[in-house]
């Protein structure tokens, strides 16, 4: 099985590319990915607020990237992801998600994530999830 780097994981996801996601930091079970505001992703035309599905995709992708960066991880898939929307993102602003693996078993990584816009320390959304993953075989 070919090995993938976390950046290749992001680049290989056409949906992440279509949403304009940008990998900003990654390593040791942590990741940070941002997504710029785009009128194509607006969920409420009256206010210009980004659709919750775009925020959800950002948090899922960031969480998966965190798992991919965990030492020894090879592949990953989402088992479960709970997202709590705290407030509407400010229209026109970039949203940044940060995720970290807080507990890892042989085959499952548990992840927490937050998403913020540029305006506030108050999160737009928080997430917690479980991700299955395969490990690299020891040499």
C-alpha positions in Angstrom: 0.0 0.0 0.0 1.4 3.4 -1.0 2.1 5.9 1.9 0.3 9.2 1.8 1.4 12.4 3.6 -1.2 14.6 5.3 -0.7 17.2 2.6 -1.4 14.6 -0.1 -4.5 13.6 1.9 -5.8 17.2 1.6 -4.8 17.6 -2.1 -6.4 14.3 -3.0 -9.9 15.5 -1.8 -11.6 17.3 -4.7 -14.3 18.5 -2.3 -11.7 20.2 -0.1 -10.2 21.8 -3.1 -13.5 23.0 -4.4 -14.1 24.6 -1.0 -10.7 26.3 -1.2 -9.3 24.7 1.9 -5.7 25.5 2.8 -3.6 23.4 5.1 -1.8 25.8 7.5 -0.3 23.6 10.2 0.0 19.9 10.8 1.9 17.4 12.9 1.8 15.1 15.9 -2.0 14.6 15.8 -2.9 18.2 15.3 -4.0 20.2 12.2 -5.1 23.6 11.2 -7.0 24.2 8.0 -8.7 27.4 6.8 -11.4 28.2 4.2 -12.0 31.6 2.7 -15.5 33.1 2.4 -17.0 32.5 -1.0 -20.4 33.6 -2.2 -21.0 30.1 -3.7 -21.1 28.7 -0.2 -23.6 31.1 1.3 -26.5 29.4 3.1 -28.5 32.6 3.7 -28.6 35.1 0.8 -30.1 37.7 3.0 -27.2 37.8 5.4 -24.3 36.3 3.5 -23.6 33.7 6.2 -21.7 30.6 5.1 -23.7 27.4 4.9 -23.3 25.1 7.9 -22.4 22.2 5.5 -19.3 24.1 4.4 -18.2 24.6 8.0 -19.0 20.9 8.7 -16.8 19.8 5.8 -14.0 22.0 7.0 -14.1 20.5 10.5 -14.3 17.0 9.2 -11.4 17.5 6.9 -9.3 19.1 9.6 -10.1 16.3 12.0 -9.1 13.7 9.4 -5.8 15.6 8.7 -5.1 15.6 12.5 -5.5 11.8 12.5 -3.3 11.4 9.4 -0.6 13.4 11.2 -0.6 11.1 14.2 2.6 9.2 14.3 2.3 5.9 12.4 -1.1 6.7 10.9 -1.6 5.6 7.2 -5.3 6.0 6.3 -8.4 7.3 8.1 -12.1 7.5 7.8 -14.8 9.3 9.8 -16.8 7.0 12.1 -18.8 9.7 13.9 -18.7 13.5 14.0 -20.8 15.7 16.2 -20.8 19.4 15.4 -22.3 22.1 17.6 -22.9 25.4 15.9 -22.3 28.2 18.3 -23.0 31.3 16.1 -23.1 32.4 12.5 -19.7 33.0 10.9 -19.1 36.7 10.0 -19.8 37.1 6.3 -16.7 37.8 4.2 -14.3 36.3 6.7 -12.0 33.3 6.5 -12.9 30.4 8.8 -10.1 28.5 10.5 -10.5 25.0 12.0 -8.1 23.5 14.5 -8.2 19.8 15.5 -6.3 17.5 17.8 -6.3 13.8 18.6 -6.9 13.7 22.3 -7.1 9.9 22.7 -5.9 7.1 20.3 -6.4 3.4 20.5 -5.1 0.7 18.2 -7.6 1.5 15.4 -9.6 4.6 16.6 -8.6 8.2 17.1 -10.8 10.5 19.1 -10.6 14.2 18.0 -11.8 17.6 19.2 -12.0 20.6 16.8 -13.0 24.2 16.9 -13.7 26.7 14.0 -13.3 30.4 14.4 -13.7 33.3 12.0 -11.3 36.3 11.9 -13.6 38.4 14.2 -13.8 36.7 17.5 -12.3 34.3 20.0 -15.8 32.8 20.3 -16.0 29.7 18.2 -18.3 29.5 15.2 -18.6 25.7 15.9 -17.1 22.9 17.9 -16.8 19.3 17.1 -15.9 15.9 18.5 -15.5 12.8 16.6 -14.1 9.3 16.2 -12.0 8.2 13.2 -10.8 4.8 12.3 -7.3 4.6 11.0 -4.7 2.1 9.8 -1.2 2.2 11.0 2.1 1.8 9.1 3.7 -1.6 9.7 6.8 -1.5 11.8 9.9 -2.1 9.8 
